[in-house]
Amino acid sequence: MHADWLIPDWPAPVGVRAVFTSRQGGVSAPPYDSLNLGDHVGDEQQRVQANRERLCQAMGAHAVFLKQVHGTDVITLDSDTPDGQQADACVTTRRQLACTIMVADCLPVLLCTEDGAVVAAAHAGWRGLAGRTGREGGDGVLEAVYKRFSALAEEKSAQAAIKTIAYLGPCIGPTAFEVGAEVKAAFEATQSGAGSQFAALAGGKYLANLPGLARQRLQALGITRIYGNDGSAPWCTVGNPSRFFSHRRDAGVDGNGFYTTGRMAACIWIG
């Protein structure tokens, strides 16, 4: 693994491995320097592919890259699952197959069972995290992935109760994530106590604590062993430009209409 990548410090079971890449360790040229893993941001495709190959080689596992759309769809990865499937979360029980989420401010959430039989990853931007409103209910991407994750865990585990461990990766921090009143309202409509994760600014704006909101959602699902991002400065993608890509900080638009911000990856797999 590259020395600048983040290896989670959490009590994962033996055999479960995870990594969060940084912007270091690849071959892409500015403004994608250097380990851009996104094939949809205007970078040269051969460089993106070389970066993805570097990641897979370092992990000793195959990473499946999704087409993320800020939704709540979940897929189960198998050995023949191709890249580019439209979903914002994935689960697997297969060895050497990495559940992979690309981020550049949104929150990556990793899950594993205590016995190491099932792993999952979710892309939790505010839209996917808040979920739907109205009569359809408030299930977001974490509720959706946990439903699929739990079903697989029940199939694979001999334990009476499924015990889940969660890890939150780097994302836009609570001092940088300025949002409108509609974002606060979306969370308050679907999540009890969500208002406590917003700090009021002038002009009807708020600062939102994305990892704090995710912790509330996970705790509501009964997941209490949550590690990683605590909302402090070292975790903020916006505030650490030498280490992390940030769409909000850096995004421009090139001549072909692509947003010129690279993407990092959060990966979890069974070794």
ABEGO torsion letter per residue (X at the ends): XBAABBBBBBBBBBGBBBBBBBABGBABBOAAOABBABAAAGBBAAAAAAAAAAAAAAAGBBBBBBBBAGBABBBBBBAABBBGBBBABBBBABBGBBBBBBBAGBBBBBBBBAAGABBBBBBBBAAAAAEBBEAAEABBAAAAAAAAAAAAAAAABABABBBBBBBBBBBBBAAABBBBAAAAAAAAAABBGAAAABBBBBGGBBBBBAAAAAAAAAAAAGBABBBEBAGBAAABAAABAAABBBAAAABBBBAAGBBBBBBBBBBBBBX
